[in-house]
Amino acid sequence: MSQEQFRTTSAFLLNLNPIFQAMLPQAWPEKPDTVLSNKKTIASLRRSLAFVNECLLVLGWGDGTSLKLLADDARARRKVIHFIIFGSELNAFAHSLGQLDQTDFSKLPNLHLHFIRSPDECIPVITRIFYTHRLITLIPGTTILEDHPLVTPAEEERAQLLPVIKKTMAERFDSLGNDVYDTFMGAKHTLSHGKQIGECRNSDHLRGHFEGQTAICIASGPSVEHSIEHIKTIQHEHVIICADTMYDGLVSQGIDPDFICMVERPPHQAKYVKNVAHKSKAHLLALPVIHHDAVEPFEERVVWWWNPDKLYPWIHDGVKQSMSGRSTGTLTIAAASMLGCNSAYLVGHDLGFSGGEYYNKFANADAKEITSHYDDRYSRTADDYYYRLFDIPANGGGTLLTSGLMEIFRSDIELIIKDQTKCSYINCNKNSGAAIEGTSTGDLPDSTGNTIDKSLPDFTPDTEHWDAYNKKCLQLPDDMLAVKKYCAEQRIKIKELTDSLDCQQTIENIAGKLDISSPVTSENRLWFQYIFRAALRNLMVKLQYNTHVRTEGQRNWNHILVMDMFCETIPKLIDAFLPELNTSLEAFNEQL
């Protein structure tokens, strides 16, 4: 236990993560911070290690006892372990490096250390921990260690940040699609657009086109009603971007938006636009996964948005992917930045219930009716995070009643705003609606009388690329049959594992080969990874929920059952999908 050991262990950690260079002191702090009871740490760890689980999230470093105990436990060495070190315990962390040996760290091959110094760092840290689809599936099988003793300021910090960390994990888990058919439906709709995918503009063709201009981003919250008349007088001076649910209402009030945003797959979305598109010059700004009936009324007035998912580089890997968020309202905000606007005014982004209402009186009637069917599911104790009610800070002070779904949208907006720096966002809901981090509060600008040029640039389709795209689309049915055959072959190997419950490595080796994109043509691998991600996710989640068992044999048996279910399910899904896929490709062929 010395300065020399501190230097050796610090050097070892620097090789693992250079962030420690800025965090650690130059000299070993010989005086430790006081941690109340190591016995409590031992008891807490025993509870978390009593069951076989995949991931351990340790909130707080303490005095290093947790790491030492984990390094000496054979069960812990197979877990993914994440330590979150709070800002107020950096001295305790640095002191423990003079007491721990680098072998204490190296014994844990899946060990990761993170620092959180403020609530603002919770989201990016949790996002880094659960970054990929595979890692997100670990969330249900993650044990949070939150009751072991820390130095007093760190215990206070943990108590403050624990709700934020848990909320972020819930939202992170939600971000992974869990409906296989919904995913397939989006890919099928993409095929149904046929040549229109290549013959219409995409977001890259308009990126930065309205540089220096101002956008007005209109969602469907109740506060819109206070701004309609003013927007009407200044609409020619700004880029008007609205949610699809606001399109017909705005046009009825004499406002012709420049862009209508749409992200959802169901065919009823067409009701929001079909009776009004011919009365307007607006362009539809949409993800290619939307239903063709919603696209048809706009003809060539379509701009495709490339979302950060594997489907989009499969369509065209030369288009920049940008986060849209998970609602038409969030897409309006992302669009303002993509278009190059230097400021954007948010109108109707209430993200909560104002006077018991979520929509304003101008919002589409069909959207209101669909939403009303879920009213009886909202409660403060709802199991489904989407429908759980709680209070959040309101813009202008006080609190606002909101739901988990709307909180997800608020988180999306805040991430979109953090992801760009060139556009400033002004929240016009001064006396209502949710407080949105990254926005300032203000009013819509007064009229200047200066009309801006809203024409869009010409573009030339990449015919060579789209010819190749057509060919790989027509290959999809044969690739599906190859996947079906592959799953049958893998299932035979999985059934042989029932005699190998004591050999987890054998099980994991076969699990690593369950890649349903391996037997398909290379051009279509991303498509299959996108389509069946939810199937794999659902089964992995089933495994994770069942990893809290007492023996490794039970855990291995669960793993075998999940793999067998996966290989049984995929062919059944293919049998269900093939007729719909072939129908879409028939329409696709007619357009060629």
ABEGO torsion letter per residue (X at the ends): XBAAAAAAAAAAAAAABAAAAAABBABBBABBBBBABAAAAAAAAAAAAABBBABBBBBEAEAGAAAAAAAABAAAAABBBBBBBBAAAAAAAAAAAAABBAAAAAABAABBBBBBABAAAAAAAAAAABABAAAAAAAAABBBBAABBBBAAAAAAAAAAAAAAAAAAAAAAAABBABAAAAAAAAAAAAAAEAAAAABBBAAAABGAABGBBBBBBBABAAAAAAAAAAAAAAAABBBBBBAAAAAAAAAAGBBBABBBBABABAAAAAAAAAAAAABABBBBBBAABBAAAAAAAEABBBBBBBBBAAAAAABAABBBBBAEABAAAAAAAAAAAAGBABBBBBGBAGBBBGGBABBAABBAAAAAAAAAAAAABBAABABAAABBBBBBBBGEEBBBBBAAAAAAAAAAAAAAAABAABBBBBABAABEBBBBGBBBBBBBBBAGBBBBABBBBBBBBAAAAAAAAAAAAAAAAAAAAAAAAAAAAAAAAAAAAAAAABAAAAAAAAAABBAAAABBAAAAAAAAAAAAAAAAAAAAAAAAAABBABAAAAAAAAAAAAAAAAAAAAAAAAAAAAAAAAAAAAAAAAX
